[in-house]
Amino acid sequence: MSPAEALALLRERALVCARCPLAAGRTQVVFGVGNPAADLMFVGEAPGREEDLRGEPFVGRSGKLLDLLARQEIGVAREECYIANVVMCRPPGNRDPLPEEIEACRPYLEDQIDLVAPKVVVTLGNFATKTLLATTEGIGRMRGRAYPFRGAHLVPTYHPAAALRGGSEVVAEMRADFVRAKALLGDPR
């Protein structure tokens, strides 16, 4: 079975998932999208309102910034990457995901990472970074370098929503992290 076929089966299971209370309030599951053979994977926190309505990660204002930075700093279009979230259902009022919600979705995220097998994973914000690196350190301390991760590299950076709120300084730091990810894509590891 190809990674694309395996991802399609995983997506079908995810669409009917009811492992946590978020399932009751969602419009739809927001499963990962993109190239199933991508060298680059982005992992965010959770769907927002736009994502919940459309069923696709990073389609609102944050997604537009993510697409722009990926194109400008890494030279890749959205379709060439794979994009997923720590949780697949929108938390009420866009609150932070709870530990039990993260744990309920973790197998789906880990399976997506394993099936795509990217060379570089860029975590977008605190929740993705803390979840994948099993750390309690905040994104401000974790970003600015790369970490070994499942035989690949993990590059933490700010969530695009934080950059939209934080202005040009945060965007500049995201750009630097994306340049780091681009350099690592050429690493034969």
trRosetta pair geometry for C-beta under 8 A, 3 or more apart (Angstrom, degrees):
i j d omega theta_ij theta_ji phi_ij phi_ji
1 5 4.7 -122 -171 88 89 126
1 6 5.2 107 129 -58 119 90
1 9 7.9 -15 -177 -2 146 137
2 5 4.7 96 53 7 79 100
2 6 6.9 -146 94 -3 41 87
2 36 7.6 85 140 115 98 144
3 6 5.6 -58 -143 41 33 111
3 7 6.1 36 157 -21 68 105
3 36 4.6 167 113 157 105 113
3 37 6.4 133 60 -73 139 71
3 115 4.6 140 -150 175 93 86
3 116 6.5 125 178 -86 139 34
3 117 7.4 -109 -101 10 147 101
4 7 5.8 -52 -146 36 29 111
4 8 6.5 33 152 -22 62 104
4 36 4.1 175 -82 37 71 163
4 37 7.8 -41 -49 -32 96 87
5 8 5.6 -52 -151 32 33 115
5 9 6.7 31 152 -16 64 103
6 9 5.8 -53 -151 36 34 110
6 10 6.3 35 151 -19 66 106
6 115 5.2 -156 96 -126 122 131
7 10 5.5 -53 -145 39 34 113
7 11 6.2 40 153 -24 66 104
7 32 7.5 -84 -158 78 118 110
7 36 5.2 -143 4 -116 149 120
7 112 6.8 69 -122 -120 99 74
7 115 5.3 163 -65 127 89 151
7 116 7.6 61 -79 -60 132 80
8 11 5.6 -50 -148 33 29 115
8 12 6.7 35 151 -22 61 101
9 12 5.6 -49 -152 30 34 114
9 13 6.8 32 151 -15 64 102
10 13 5.8 -55 -155 36 35 110
10 14 6.3 35 149 -21 67 108
10 31 7.8 150 113 -153 87 131
10 108 6.7 140 173 -140 110 77
10 111 5.4 -177 -127 122 146 136
10 112 6.9 -175 119 -71 154 74
10 115 7.2 -140 -5 -20 149 157
11 14 5.5 -55 -145 37 33 113
11 15 6.4 42 155 -31 65 101
11 31 4.7 103 -128 159 90 169
11 32 8.0 -117 -89 50 101 72
12 15 5.9 -47 -151 21 30 115
12 16 7.7 3 159 3 57 102
13 16 6.8 -80 -166 45 33 91
13 17 6.8 59 141 -62 67 91
14 17 5.1 -24 -153 -20 44 123
14 29 5.3 163 138 164 92 153
14 31 5.1 118 92 -91 147 116
14 88 6.0 -58 -177 139 122 176
14 108 5.4 86 -97 -128 118 137
15 28 7.7 -19 -140 -168 84 87
15 29 5.1 -148 -113 35 47 138
15 31 7.2 -51 -63 -34 77 129
17 23 6.2 -142 108 -94 70 125
17 29 6.5 96 34 -100 105 139
17 88 7.3 75 54 68 143 135
17 104 7.9 133 167 155 122 105
17 108 7.4 -46 -73 -59 159 141
18 23 4.3 -158 -121 101 61 171
18 24 7.9 69 -142 -52 95 70
19 23 7.2 122 35 -34 48 129
19 104 3.8 163 118 -165 117 111
19 105 7.5 170 71 -60 133 52
20 23 6.4 135 70 -12 56 93
20 89 7.7 -168 74 43 105 134
20 100 6.2 152 -123 127 119 90
20 101 4.8 139 158 -111 164 66
20 104 3.9 -163 -38 19 115 169
20 105 7.4 -58 7 -35 134 83
21 24 5.8 -38 -171 18 62 114
21 25 7.6 33 146 -1 76 103
21 101 7.6 -72 47 -86 78 101
22 25 6.3 -75 -160 46 45 97
22 26 6.2 53 151 -44 79 106
22 87 6.7 73 32 172 175 129
22 89 3.7 142 138 92 117 130
22 90 7.2 170 -167 67 110 35
22 91 6.3 -62 -112 -91 117 56
22 97 7.9 -21 -66 -127 146 92
22 101 5.5 76 -24 -132 127 121
22 104 8.0 173 25 75 111 142
23 26 6.1 -51 -144 13 31 116
23 89 6.0 -122 -79 -75 43 165
25 89 7.3 113 71 163 78 119
25 90 7.3 -102 111 79 100 85
25 92 5.7 -34 147 -73 167 93
26 29 6.5 58 142 -69 156 48
26 52 6.2 -141 -153 -146 75 106
26 89 4.1 -89 -72 -146 133 104
26 90 5.9 135 -114 30 80 82
27 52 4.7 104 28 156 109 91
27 53 5.7 17 77 -94 164 43
27 55 7.8 -113 102 -63 98 80
27 90 7.5 23 13 18 86 127
28 52 6.7 145 44 -173 67 55
28 53 8.0 78 25 -147 104 11
28 55 4.4 -32 100 -90 136 102
29 55 7.1 42 76 -139 48 90
29 88 5.0 15 -164 144 85 119
29 89 6.3 -50 -112 -74 61 82
30 47 4.0 123 12 -69 157 135
30 51 5.0 31 -116 156 153 105
30 52 6.6 -79 -45 -88 122 45
30 55 5.8 -166 -100 -155 65 39
30 56 6.5 -118 -146 -22 92 3
30 57 5.5 116 161 -66 115 72
30 85 6.4 31 102 20 113 134
30 88 5.2 -172 60 -167 64 67
30 89 7.2 156 17 -84 88 31
30 90 7.4 74 -6 -45 128 80
31 55 7.8 3 23 177 76 85
31 84 7.6 -32 174 -124 47 89
31 88 5.9 16 -80 -140 51 129
31 108 7.6 -106 -125 176 86 128
32 57 6.7 -13 -116 1 46 135
32 82 6.0 30 169 173 121 94
32 83 6.2 176 -151 88 77 43
32 84 3.3 -29 -91 -87 113 94
32 85 7.6 -170 -77 10 75 61
32 112 4.9 106 11 -148 153 149
32 116 8.0 -91 137 -44 151 137
33 56 5.5 1 -19 -144 152 91
33 57 6.3 -170 19 30 101 91
33 82 7.3 -176 95 -151 32 59
33 83 5.7 -12 60 57 77 92
33 84 8.0 158 16 -74 49 61
34 38 5.7 3 134 -42 119 145
34 41 7.9 164 77 -117 148 70
34 78 7.0 -120 -106 160 102 66
34 79 6.6 171 -139 -151 70 30
34 80 7.5 -19 -168 82 104 18
34 81 5.1 -61 -155 98 149 54
34 82 3.8 -172 78 -108 128 44
34 83 5.3 113 -31 7 131 74
35 38 4.0 118 80 -61 103 91
35 79 6.5 83 -46 155 97 56
35 80 5.6 -4 -15 -160 143 28
35 81 6.5 120 26 57 103 9
35 82 5.8 -104 60 -60 62 81
35 116 7.9 97 101 -140 66 106
36 82 7.0 83 -98 -92 29 126
36 115 6.8 -49 -163 136 96 103
36 116 6.0 -127 -163 -104 48 75
37 116 7.2 -169 -98 -152 16 63
38 41 5.9 124 97 -69 124 73
38 80 6.4 121 -120 151 98 52
38 81 5.2 84 -152 -152 146 30
38 82 4.2 -167 32 -18 143 93
38 116 5.7 -14 47 -169 89 115
38 118 5.6 -16 103 -98 84 102
39 118 5.7 98 174 -152 25 75
39 119 4.5 -4 -168 15 87 109
39 120 6.7 37 146 23 77 86
39 185 5.6 86 132 -146 128 99
40 70 7.8 149 127 -146 147 113
40 74 6.8 88 -114 173 168 152
40 76 6.1 154 43 45 147 171
40 80 7.4 40 46 120 110 89
40 81 4.8 -55 93 -118 98 93
40 82 7.5 168 95 25 51 71
40 118 5.8 107 -99 -158 7 128
40 119 7.1 -31 -67 54 54 86
40 120 5.3 -10 -112 69 71 99
40 122 7.0 11 -171 -4 94 107
40 181 6.8 79 -130 162 115 120
40 185 6.3 -29 -66 -97 104 122
41 81 6.6 150 -101 -177 32 86
41 82 4.5 -23 -112 69 86 98
41 83 7.4 176 -161 -80 61 32
41 84 6.9 -5 -176 15 107 102
41 113 6.7 160 110 -116 169 73
41 116 5.7 105 -78 111 131 149
41 118 4.0 -149 -10 -19 104 157
41 120 7.3 179 29 95 67 53
41 121 4.8 -21 72 -112 101 74
41 122 7.2 180 89 25 48 68
42 58 7.4 5 105 -21 138 158
42 66 6.6 95 -170 -167 168 130
42 70 7.7 -78 -51 -82 136 131
42 81 6.1 33 -5 159 99 137
42 82 7.5 -176 27 89 64 50
42 83 4.8 -5 63 -114 103 77
42 84 7.5 163 88 30 58 56
42 121 7.8 151 -95 -164 20 59
42 122 5.1 -24 -108 69 70 99
42 124 6.0 34 -177 -29 99 118
43 83 8.0 176 -80 -157 34 49
43 84 5.5 -15 -112 75 74 86
43 85 6.8 135 -166 -113 63 22
43 86 6.6 81 168 -56 103 71
43 109 7.0 73 -138 -157 125 119
43 113 7.8 -10 -71 -78 133 109
43 121 6.1 11 -5 -176 115 106
43 122 7.3 172 22 84 70 48
43 123 5.2 -27 68 -112 101 65
43 124 6.6 -172 85 16 45 83
43 128 4.4 156 114 -152 96 128
43 132 6.5 99 82 -44 157 140
44 57 6.2 165 34 -172 127 123
44 58 6.3 151 -25 -59 151 106
44 62 7.8 100 -129 136 147 137
44 83 7.4 20 -5 -175 106 91
44 84 7.5 -170 27 100 73 39
44 85 4.7 -36 73 -107 85 81
44 86 7.2 -111 102 -4 43 80
44 124 4.4 -24 -100 65 71 124
44 125 6.6 49 -151 24 65 117
44 128 5.9 -100 -153 -52 12 137
44 159 6.5 88 -142 -129 91 99
45 85 6.1 -16 83 -156 25 99
45 86 5.6 -25 -148 24 36 114
45 87 7.3 -7 155 28 55 89
45 96 7.6 -76 -177 -137 134 67
45 97 6.7 -173 174 -3 89 113
45 124 7.1 -102 -22 93 77 90
45 125 5.3 -39 -47 78 111 140
45 126 7.7 30 -91 61 120 70
45 127 4.2 83 -122 52 94 132
45 128 5.9 -105 -72 -34 56 90
45 159 6.4 -13 -16 -105 116 139
46 85 5.5 118 -100 172 25 135
46 86 6.5 -53 -61 60 70 89
46 87 4.5 -1 -105 62 97 103
46 88 8.0 -92 -139 -26 69 9
46 89 7.5 -26 -160 80 103 38
46 90 6.3 121 152 -121 104 43
46 91 5.6 25 143 -4 163 98
46 94 7.8 164 89 -145 116 60
46 97 5.2 153 -58 -50 135 112
46 127 7.4 -5 -21 87 90 162
47 51 3.5 -142 -152 102 94 124
47 52 4.9 130 131 -58 128 73
47 57 6.5 -111 -93 -105 83 67
47 85 6.2 -137 -44 0 65 170
47 87 7.8 -103 7 99 76 80
47 88 7.1 33 -17 -176 114 34
47 89 6.8 -65 33 -172 118 14
47 90 4.5 -77 87 -72 97 82
48 51 5.2 93 47 15 62 105
48 52 6.9 -115 105 -8 30 95
48 60 5.6 -54 75 8 133 148
48 62 7.2 120 -3 20 143 129
48 90 6.6 81 -145 -122 10 113
48 94 5.8 18 -127 -108 80 114
48 161 7.9 138 -63 -76 141 138
49 52 5.8 -58 -147 35 27 112
49 53 6.5 22 157 -16 63 108
49 60 7.3 76 63 -75 77 144
49 90 7.0 88 -81 -140 38 155
49 94 7.2 -56 -34 -61 85 110
50 53 5.8 -60 -152 38 30 110
50 54 6.1 2 162 3 68 114
50 59 5.2 -141 133 85 114 93
50 60 3.7 145 34 -69 146 101
50 63 7.8 -119 97 7 135 128
51 54 6.3 -68 -136 51 27 93
51 55 7.6 138 173 -43 57 5
51 56 6.3 -118 -141 78 73 45
51 57 5.6 27 -139 -117 130 36
51 58 6.9 34 -88 -21 122 24
51 59 5.7 144 -88 27 67 97
51 60 6.6 -79 -34 -14 81 102
51 63 7.8 142 -74 -45 101 131
51 90 7.0 151 80 -74 97 108
52 55 7.8 26 -172 -68 21 45
52 89 7.6 59 -113 -162 101 53
52 90 4.0 -35 -73 -24 130 139
54 59 5.2 -51 62 63 152 164
56 59 5.1 76 88 -44 103 129
57 63 7.4 157 135 -96 56 117
57 83 4.8 -155 84 130 124 107
57 84 6.4 168 -17 -125 163 18
57 85 5.4 -178 -113 -33 129 103
58 62 5.9 -98 -134 104 79 93
58 63 3.3 136 161 -100 69 94
58 66 5.2 -34 -170 40 139 151
58 67 7.7 155 141 -39 117 87
58 83 5.6 -87 26 174 127 146
58 160 7.5 86 -135 27 109 142
59 63 4.7 7 -65 26 11 168
60 63 5.5 109 46 12 43 103
60 64 7.4 -81 123 -7 34 92
61 64 5.7 -51 -152 30 35 112
61 65 6.8 31 152 -14 65 103
61 160 7.8 -171 117 132 70 115
61 161 7.6 91 88 -102 100 72
61 164 6.0 68 133 -105 121 159
62 65 5.8 -57 -155 38 34 109
62 66 6.2 37 149 -21 68 107
62 159 6.9 -23 -147 161 133 87
62 160 3.8 131 -158 88 80 117
62 161 4.7 -35 -87 -56 125 76
62 164 6.6 -101 -87 -16 69 133
63 66 5.4 -50 -143 37 35 114
63 67 6.2 38 156 -20 66 104
63 160 7.3 162 -49 69 23 159
64 67 5.8 -52 -148 36 29 112
64 68 6.4 31 152 -20 63 107
65 68 5.6 -54 -146 36 32 113
65 69 6.2 25 159 -13 67 108
65 160 4.2 154 81 -159 122 122
65 163 6.2 176 160 84 153 127
65 164 6.3 -138 -36 -63 155 98
65 171 7.7 -106 -163 -116 123 104
66 69 6.2 -60 -145 41 27 105
66 70 6.1 26 158 -19 64 111
66 83 7.8 92 140 -119 147 136
66 124 7.3 -24 -103 -105 122 149
66 160 4.9 -90 -52 -53 86 147
67 70 5.9 -58 -145 37 26 111
67 71 6.3 23 158 -17 63 110
67 77 7.7 14 -157 -157 91 55
67 78 5.1 -29 -115 -59 100 111
68 71 6.0 -62 -151 38 26 108
68 72 6.0 10 161 -7 66 115
69 72 5.9 -60 -133 46 29 102
69 73 5.4 -9 -180 13 69 119
69 74 7.7 53 136 0 66 96
69 160 7.7 -160 10 -101 134 108
69 171 7.7 -149 -85 -160 124 84
69 174 6.0 -46 -137 131 158 115
69 175 6.3 -130 -141 -92 107 66
69 178 5.3 -160 159 -56 104 162
70 73 7.0 -61 -115 52 15 86
70 74 5.1 -37 -161 40 56 120
70 76 5.4 -64 163 72 99 86
70 77 7.5 112 113 -126 114 12
70 78 6.9 108 76 -75 147 57
70 81 6.4 -69 -160 -29 149 148
70 178 6.9 -138 -94 -144 44 131
71 74 7.5 -15 -52 55 7 77
71 75 7.0 39 -166 -120 39 21
71 76 6.9 -114 -92 70 45 37
71 77 6.2 38 -94 -92 96 54
72 175 7.7 -44 101 -126 115 102
73 175 5.3 -171 -86 -151 142 71
73 178 3.7 73 106 111 142 127
73 179 5.4 -92 -173 -61 108 68
73 182 6.4 -143 143 -31 75 132
74 178 5.4 -102 -44 176 97 99
74 179 7.9 -148 -74 -88 64 33
74 181 6.1 -33 -97 93 121 108
74 182 4.5 -165 -121 -80 67 101
74 185 7.3 96 -158 -15 104 147
75 182 7.0 84 16 -127 95 126
76 80 4.4 -123 -167 78 101 131
76 81 5.7 102 132 -48 133 98
77 80 5.1 97 58 0 71 104
77 81 7.8 -154 95 -2 40 89
78 81 6.2 -71 -156 38 34 104
78 83 7.3 -28 -160 -22 86 134
82 112 7.3 -178 155 168 132 106
82 116 4.8 -92 19 -129 170 152
82 118 6.6 -140 37 -63 118 123
84 109 6.0 149 139 -126 135 80
84 112 5.2 121 -83 117 160 158
84 113 7.8 -115 44 -57 151 74
85 88 6.2 148 69 -86 107 47
85 109 7.6 -97 95 -95 37 114
85 128 7.7 -100 -151 -83 50 110
86 97 6.4 -153 100 34 117 158
86 102 5.7 -20 157 -129 115 90
86 105 6.4 103 148 95 54 132
86 106 7.9 -7 -168 -87 76 62
86 109 6.1 -6 -132 -77 40 156
86 127 5.2 -115 13 135 160 110
86 128 5.4 -147 -48 -90 112 66
86 131 5.1 134 -126 9 126 166
87 91 7.2 61 89 -44 149 95
87 97 4.6 159 -10 -109 143 147
87 101 5.3 10 -109 146 143 105
87 102 6.2 -85 -59 -93 103 52
87 104 7.8 47 -122 70 98 93
87 105 4.5 169 -116 1 59 162
88 105 5.6 170 0 -130 87 127
88 108 6.4 -38 -29 102 133 155
89 101 7.8 -111 60 -161 101 116
89 105 7.9 -155 13 -77 83 129
90 94 7.2 -43 -171 -87 98 58
91 94 6.5 85 76 -143 89 16
91 95 4.7 -103 133 62 125 76
91 96 6.9 -27 71 92 170 14
91 97 5.5 -152 -54 -85 134 59
91 98 7.7 139 -118 -10 129 78
91 101 7.0 83 -87 143 105 174
92 95 6.2 9 75 13 65 111
96 127 6.8 175 -156 -70 94 129
97 101 4.6 -128 -170 88 95 126
97 102 5.2 114 125 -58 125 86
97 127 6.2 91 38 -147 109 150
98 101 4.7 93 56 5 77 105
98 102 7.1 -143 94 -6 39 86
99 102 5.6 -55 -148 35 33 112
99 103 6.3 30 156 -17 67 107
100 103 5.6 -51 -144 39 34 112
100 104 6.3 40 153 -25 64 103
101 104 5.7 -50 -147 31 32 113
101 105 6.6 15 158 -5 64 109
102 105 6.3 -69 -151 46 28 99
102 106 6.3 52 150 -55 65 95
102 127 7.2 -144 -100 -170 128 108
102 131 5.8 -140 -169 -106 128 124
103 106 5.4 -26 -144 -6 34 123
105 108 5.3 -58 -169 40 65 115
105 109 6.0 59 139 -20 88 105
106 109 5.8 -61 -147 40 34 109
106 110 6.0 29 160 -17 71 109
106 131 7.3 -154 -105 -171 97 116
107 110 5.8 -56 -139 41 30 109
107 111 6.1 32 160 -20 65 107
108 111 5.9 -56 -147 37 26 110
108 112 6.5 28 153 -20 62 106
109 112 5.7 -55 -151 34 32 112
109 113 6.5 31 153 -18 66 104
109 131 7.7 16 99 137 162 137
110 113 5.7 -52 -148 36 33 111
110 114 6.2 32 154 -18 66 107
111 114 5.7 -55 -144 39 32 111
111 115 6.1 27 158 -17 67 109
112 115 5.9 -58 -142 40 28 107
112 116 6.1 17 163 -9 66 111
113 116 6.3 -62 -141 44 25 102
113 117 7.7 89 157 -73 53 34
113 118 7.3 -74 -150 18 69 96
113 121 6.8 0 -130 -92 113 139
113 150 6.7 99 146 48 123 169
114 117 6.7 13 -178 -67 32 77
114 150 7.7 -115 -89 -170 68 147
117 152 7.7 167 -177 -53 57 132
118 121 5.7 123 76 -66 129 72
118 152 6.0 79 97 -148 66 163
119 152 5.3 177 -168 -139 28 106
119 153 6.9 13 149 25 67 93
119 184 7.0 175 135 134 101 87
119 185 5.7 108 89 -130 133 55
119 187 7.1 161 175 64 120 86
119 189 7.4 124 -155 69 93 88
120 152 6.2 -158 -74 169 28 111
120 153 4.9 -17 -111 70 75 99
120 154 7.6 154 -162 -93 58 27
120 155 6.3 6 -172 1 107 111
120 181 5.0 131 160 -158 148 86
120 184 4.9 115 -91 101 126 117
120 185 5.5 -72 -4 -75 133 73
121 132 6.9 -139 123 -178 143 162
121 149 6.0 -83 37 97 122 146
121 152 6.3 91 -9 106 92 132
121 153 7.3 -174 28 94 66 50
121 154 4.8 -19 70 -110 99 76
121 155 7.3 172 87 26 48 67
122 154 7.7 157 -91 -162 25 55
122 155 4.9 -25 -108 72 74 97
122 156 7.7 147 -162 -101 56 17
122 157 6.1 -8 -174 15 102 112
122 177 7.1 117 -143 142 112 109
122 178 7.3 24 -121 -101 153 65
122 181 5.2 -18 -74 -97 117 149
123 128 3.8 -178 -161 118 95 109
123 129 4.2 142 116 -73 144 66
123 132 5.7 -152 -84 33 134 135
123 133 7.6 -97 -13 -18 162 104
123 154 6.3 25 -16 -176 107 103
123 155 7.4 -177 20 85 71 44
123 156 4.8 -23 62 -110 107 69
123 157 7.1 157 77 28 57 60
124 128 5.6 55 49 27 55 150
124 157 6.4 -19 -109 75 54 85
124 158 7.3 5 -160 116 63 31
124 159 4.7 85 155 -109 86 61
124 160 6.5 -19 -163 -11 128 77
125 128 5.7 87 64 20 76 100
125 129 6.8 -149 101 -3 35 100
125 139 6.0 -75 -160 -68 33 153
125 158 6.3 38 -84 -172 61 40
125 159 3.1 16 -62 -49 117 106
125 161 7.7 11 -76 43 136 97
125 162 6.5 145 -102 -10 98 127
126 129 6.0 -74 -148 43 23 106
126 130 5.7 14 167 -13 68 115
126 138 5.9 -34 -114 -146 108 69
126 139 4.8 -102 -76 -28 65 108
126 159 7.6 -53 8 -24 67 114
127 130 6.0 -56 -137 41 26 106
127 131 5.9 25 163 -19 63 112
128 131 5.9 -58 -143 38 25 110
128 132 6.1 6 167 -4 64 113
128 156 7.9 166 96 -125 94 84
128 159 7.9 132 13 -82 116 96
129 132 6.5 -66 -140 44 22 96
129 133 5.8 -13 175 15 63 118
129 135 7.2 -44 140 55 85 113
129 139 5.5 135 24 -95 154 84
129 142 5.3 137 174 96 142 158
129 143 7.9 -79 -100 -60 155 78
129 156 4.2 51 -111 -123 125 123
130 133 6.7 -70 -128 55 18 88
130 134 7.7 56 172 -113 52 11
130 135 5.6 -113 -129 70 60 69
130 136 6.7 49 -137 -107 112 28
130 137 7.5 -177 -98 59 84 53
131 134 7.6 4 176 -70 22 49
132 149 6.7 22 156 -143 112 137
132 154 6.2 -176 124 -137 130 149
133 142 7.1 164 47 -145 162 140
133 147 6.1 38 -112 95 122 165
133 149 7.3 -74 -89 -96 77 115
133 154 6.5 -176 -71 106 101 154
133 156 7.4 -45 -20 -60 141 125
135 142 6.8 138 87 -90 152 131
137 141 4.7 -100 -179 81 111 125
137 142 5.2 130 111 -57 116 99
138 141 5.5 88 64 16 73 97
138 142 6.9 -153 102 -3 33 99
139 142 5.5 -65 -132 46 34 106
139 143 5.6 34 172 -28 75 108
139 156 5.9 -154 -138 161 80 120
139 157 7.5 35 -170 147 116 15
139 158 6.0 117 143 -95 141 58
139 159 7.9 -105 -86 -15 173 79
140 143 6.8 -41 -127 25 17 104
142 145 7.9 -112 172 50 48 88
142 156 4.4 3 122 69 111 161
143 156 4.8 -116 -85 103 67 92
143 157 5.3 90 -126 -107 122 42
143 158 6.7 -19 -67 -38 160 68
143 173 6.7 69 129 161 141 115
143 177 5.8 -54 -164 -86 106 133
144 173 7.7 -49 -74 -161 85 102
144 176 7.5 8 -114 113 63 125
144 177 7.2 -73 -71 -85 32 92
145 180 7.6 -149 -133 -160 20 156
146 153 4.7 -10 -179 -170 128 113
146 154 6.6 146 -164 70 71 43
146 155 5.0 -36 -104 -85 84 79
146 180 6.1 -170 -49 158 105 119
146 181 7.9 146 -94 -86 116 55
146 184 5.8 140 -108 -77 161 146
147 153 7.1 131 67 -162 40 61
147 154 4.7 -28 65 62 93 99
147 155 7.9 173 20 -76 73 34
147 156 7.5 33 4 -16 116 99
148 151 8.0 22 -174 -79 92 13
148 152 7.8 138 -162 76 54 34
148 153 6.9 -53 -108 -105 38 53
148 154 7.5 16 106 14 11 91
149 152 5.5 -39 79 73 81 80
149 153 6.4 66 30 -177 96 11
149 154 3.7 66 -17 -28 148 112
151 189 7.3 -180 173 146 64 98
152 189 7.2 141 -122 103 37 115
153 181 7.7 175 105 -126 122 63
153 184 4.5 -91 61 -178 162 144
153 187 6.9 78 -28 52 135 143
153 189 7.2 99 -39 61 96 144
155 177 5.6 148 160 -177 112 92
155 180 5.4 160 -133 101 136 112
155 181 4.6 -129 36 -77 159 91
155 184 6.8 -176 -48 19 124 150
156 177 7.3 -85 95 -145 40 138
157 173 7.3 165 -150 127 91 85
157 174 5.1 94 175 -126 128 70
157 177 3.7 160 -89 104 118 163
157 178 7.1 15 -68 -47 165 70
158 162 4.5 -114 179 79 111 127
158 163 5.4 128 105 -52 127 89
158 166 7.3 -68 -177 29 159 148
158 170 5.5 -54 57 -174 172 104
158 173 6.5 72 -6 93 121 113
158 174 5.4 -83 47 -74 99 101
158 177 7.9 162 12 12 70 151
159 162 4.7 95 61 1 82 102
159 163 7.3 -150 96 -4 45 84
160 163 5.2 -53 -149 36 42 115
160 164 6.3 46 152 -23 70 100
160 174 7.5 81 -95 -130 62 160
161 164 5.6 -49 -149 32 34 113
161 165 6.6 27 152 -10 64 105
162 165 5.8 -59 -150 43 33 106
162 166 5.5 17 157 -11 70 121
162 170 6.0 -134 127 -176 86 150
163 166 5.7 -61 -124 49 27 102
163 167 7.8 -125 -177 40 53 16
163 170 4.4 -162 -116 117 63 111
163 171 4.8 99 -168 -77 115 68
163 174 5.4 -22 -87 -22 141 145
165 170 7.8 16 72 35 65 161
166 169 6.6 -90 147 68 100 87
166 170 3.4 67 96 -16 130 145
166 171 7.7 176 86 -25 94 69
167 170 6.2 102 61 20 49 97
167 171 7.1 -92 135 -3 33 102
168 171 5.4 -56 -142 41 36 114
168 172 6.1 42 157 -25 68 103
169 172 5.7 -51 -150 32 29 113
169 173 6.7 28 152 -16 62 103
170 173 5.7 -53 -151 36 35 111
170 174 6.5 39 149 -19 65 103
171 174 5.5 -52 -150 36 34 114
171 175 6.4 41 149 -24 65 102
172 175 5.5 -48 -149 31 33 116
172 176 6.7 36 151 -19 63 101
173 176 5.6 -49 -151 33 36 113
173 177 6.6 36 150 -17 64 103
174 177 5.6 -56 -151 37 35 112
174 178 6.3 35 151 -20 67 105
175 178 5.6 -55 -148 36 32 112
175 179 6.5 35 151 -21 65 102
176 179 5.6 -50 -150 32 33 113
176 180 6.6 38 148 -20 63 102
177 180 5.4 -49 -153 33 36 116
177 181 6.6 39 148 -20 65 101
178 181 5.4 -47 -149 33 37 115
178 182 6.5 43 149 -23 65 100
179 182 5.5 -48 -150 31 34 115
179 183 6.7 36 151 -19 63 101
180 183 5.9 -53 -153 33 32 111
180 184 6.5 27 152 -16 64 108
181 184 5.7 -60 -150 39 33 111
181 185 6.6 46 150 -34 65 98
182 185 5.7 -44 -155 17 34 117
182 186 7.7 26 151 -11 58 98
183 186 6.3 -63 -171 33 38 107
183 187 7.5 51 136 -36 65 97
184 187 5.0 -32 -158 4 53 122
